[in-house]
Structures are given as C-alpha cells and as structure tokens.
C-alpha cells in the first residue's frame, strides 16, 4: 500500500496508524510525498521531514515535484486543481513503481464538509455533492485504487490522537491564506454557520451528502441501463435521468460538460452545439450524442503581444483589424464611444497589450459594475451564443487584467478620470 504523506497532521496521523496496523493485516507500506514547489524553502522542508519520518519507520520513500503554477497558467486552472492533477499523476506513477494496487489518502470528515460547500458554490449536481468516496479509482490510472480510511474521522479526533501519541507534523502556512476559497469556507463560513445556525452542521451535511449520493447512484444506474439497451424513448425519461444520460455520453466523448451544455443538448435535438475546444455536438431524437464537424478556427488559443508606441498602429488578429494610438491629452470626461471604438486611460493599460480569446477562469469588471465577474457568467447574462463567445477577442494588460472585450463594455478600472494624462484610442472592425 502506498501512503500519500504531505507532512501535515492528517497524513502523518494516517501514516502512523497504518504502520501500527500493518503487522496485524500483513500490509507492506511505501511512502510518497509530492512537492508542489509553492512555498519555497518550506516546501523543501516538508519533503525532508516526510523522508526522515519514512526512514525512521523503516519504510521505502519516493518524492516527486511538479510545476503547479506553470500548469495552472498554461491550462487556465486554479492552483488547487493544477496541484491535484500533478499530485495524482505522481502518486499513480509511484504506486506502479512500487507495484502497489492501493494508494491511501488522508482526507477526513471535515474535508468532506468543506468540499460540499465548495461544490455548492460551483453549482455541482448530485454526484458532485455526494463528495469523496471511501474507495475510488485513481483519476490518473483507473487500475490503481484510492482509499480514504479517515473519511469518517473528524479533524479534532485526529489532533487528539496525534497529541496523545506524540506524532510530529508540520503546519502549512497556506492553510490560513484568505485568498483561497477552501480556507475562507473553513475559517469564516463554517464557524459562523455552526455558531449562528446549526451546531451539528458537520453531522447534518454528511447525512445530506449520503442521501444525495445514494439518489445520484440510482439515477446513474438507470441512465447506464438505458444507454446499454439502446432503446428509444429519451423524451419519456425522468428529467434527472435525461441529464445523466447526456453527461455519461459527454464523458465517453472526453468533452467537459457543464449544466448549460447538458441543458442545451437536452432541449435541442438535431441542432449542432459547440462545446469546449470548439467540438461540435449533435443529439438525435433517440438521445444519442455524436461529434459533428469540429468548428475549426472558431476558438483559437493563440495570442498576440503588442508594444505601445507613439505613432498609431494597426494589427490583424483572428479576423479583426485593430487600430490604436496614444493621444497625449488629459481629460476628465468619459465620452460615449462610437460603435467599434473605445478610449482608455493609457497609463492604466500599460506599455504592453495582449490580444487573445476568452479562456476558462477569466474575470472581467465591466464599466459601471462594482466588482469583477466571471467572463463566462457575463456572456451568459448577455445571452451571447456559445459559438460566438469563443470567437470574441479580449485585450489584457501585461499582468493579464482584461480591459476590453470585443462588442462588450470596457473595463471599469481603465476609464478616463480627472487624473488621466494620456488616452489610448482604440478602434476595431471585422471584414
């Protein structure tokens, strides 16, 4: 059995528990640690700490490293999702090297409750709200099984056990970072809910997860049975089963699904729908999804970097012509822009501009709005078709902040003010 150990309270307690039980059950343990390289010397110290703990227990040890930040930027993922992907890939490789069929993870009951609220905020369905399972195949290698022996044990119980048995561990300072949603849920939301609304929150949420998970399994089984029979009657299926039938097919086609995509396919038979990566899909009246001709060129991952100069410039990008120029005049009034034209505060935009297309995770603060919103949510609220939104061009600063979205509003932070010294005149047209 491979034990994934970060060096924190949870995984160090799991390691010592399994080591204590190993002789009784005939287990052979191996230890693996993944260095996310996100905390500099502290990350390296975690790795050395776990290696020493494994050596002291007489267990084989293997460490891995990954460029989490680079993957997150490249794929438009959160740091948490990028770390999870690299970590599971490493654990699967380590398990194969040690010829382990099982990887033990240290998630516990409190993690389940936090995950529930994370997925509520992301709009997950029944399968997602059911949370982590005690055992499940590795997402990186389905021949390897993940087990979570502590899933019914609270953090407080783990801390008490570690204290009583002198188990040493390291604290991860990033667990207190307020810019991470999971931490805000852990330190702000859940304590307030327990204090003001429901002291037994953990117990009730876990009960709800069990109920929702059981119902999701029934829907999943019914959907799989219907797909296996290849019989007609999709429109007569219960609504939840229809959605699950479509989700399962999208999984098999390796297409990322969301509620909007599933609903569009469910309601529009024989109408092509564009999914992520410009994949065109069509559902027939029997409920079966097939890939249509991919919409080549409708979504491009390329980008163009522009360096602002004193003289006017003209560039071509993704079928559009963009003209821009710096005007050395100050002005406090924000003139109403003509169609195909905007005026920005040049100092706020900066010396470098990036032209590209919408990416997953993009956020944008349209002029007049108090805060940034997900660009995907903005497109949805503006009722921009999925095909069209992937064609639109966005312009960002060198730091990645979006100040312009084609055919939409300009960015709030880049409007003209009384302090404006130079304006950036911006014109665009297609065809």
C-alpha positions, 0 to 999 in steps of 0.5 A: 500500500502506498501512503500519500504523506504531505507532512501535515497532521492528517497524513502523518496521523494516517501514516502512523496508524497504518504502520501500527496496523500493518503487522496485524493485516500483513500490509507492506507500506511505501511512502510518497510525498509530492512537492508542489514547489509553492512555498519555497524553502518550506516546501523543501522542508516538508519533503525532508521531514516526510523522508526522515519520518519514512526512514525512521519507520523503516519504510521505502520513500519516493518524492516527486515535484511538479510545476503547479503554477506553470500548469495552472497558467498554461491550462487556465486552472486554479492552483488547487486543481493544477496541484491535484492533477500533478499530485495524482499523476505522481502518486499513480506513477509511484504506486506502479513503481512500487507495484502497489494496487492501493494508494491511501489518502488522508482526507477526513470528515471535515474535508468532506464538509468543506468540499460540499460547500465548495461544490455548492458554490460551483453549482455541482449536481448530485454526484458532485455533492455526494463528495469523496468516496471511501474507495475510488479509482485513481483519476490518473490510472483507473487500475490503481485504487484510492482509499480514504480510511479517515473519511469518517474521522473528524479533524479534532479526533485526529489532533487528539490522537496525534497529541496523545501519541506524540506524532510530529507534523508540520503546519502549512502556512497556506492553510490560513491564506484568505485568498483561497476559497477552501480556507475562507469556507473553513475559517469564516463560513463554517464557524459562523454557520455552526455558531449562528445556525446549526451546531451539528452542521458537520453531522447534518451535511454528511447525512445530506451528502449520503442521501444525495449520493445514494439518489445520484447512484440510482439515477446513474444506474438507470441512465447506464441501463438505458444507454446499454439497451439502446432503446428509444424513448429519451423524451419519456425519461425522468428529467434527472435521468435525461441529464445523466444520460447526456453527461455519461455520453459527454464523458465517453466523448472526453468533452467537459460538460457543464449544466448549460451544455447538458441543458442545451443538448437536452432541449435541442435535438438535431441542432449542432452545439459547440462545446469546449475546444470548439467540438461540435455536438449533435443529439438525435431524437433517440438521445444519442450524442455524436461529434459533428464537424469540429468548428475549426478556427472558431476558438483559437488559443493563440495570442498576440503581444503588442508594444505601445508606441507613439505613432498609431498602429494597426494589427490583424488578429483572428479576423479583426483589424485593430487600430490604436494610438496614444493621444497625449491629452488629459481629460476628465470626461468619459465620452460615449464611444462610437460603435467599434471604438473605445478610449482608455486611460493609457497609463492604466493599460500599460506599455504592453497589450495582449490580444487573445480569446476568452479562456476558462477562469477569466474575470472581467469588471465591466464599466459601471459594475462594482466588482469583477465577474466571471467572463463566462457568467457575463456572456451568459447574462448577455445571452451571447451564443456559445459559438460566438463567445469563443470567437470574441477577442479580449485585450489584457494588460501585461499582468493579464487584467482584461480591459476590453472585450470585443462588442462588450463594455470596457473595463471599469478600472481603465476609464478616463478620470480627472487624473488621466494624462494620456488616452489610448484610442482604440478602434476595431472592425471585422471584414 
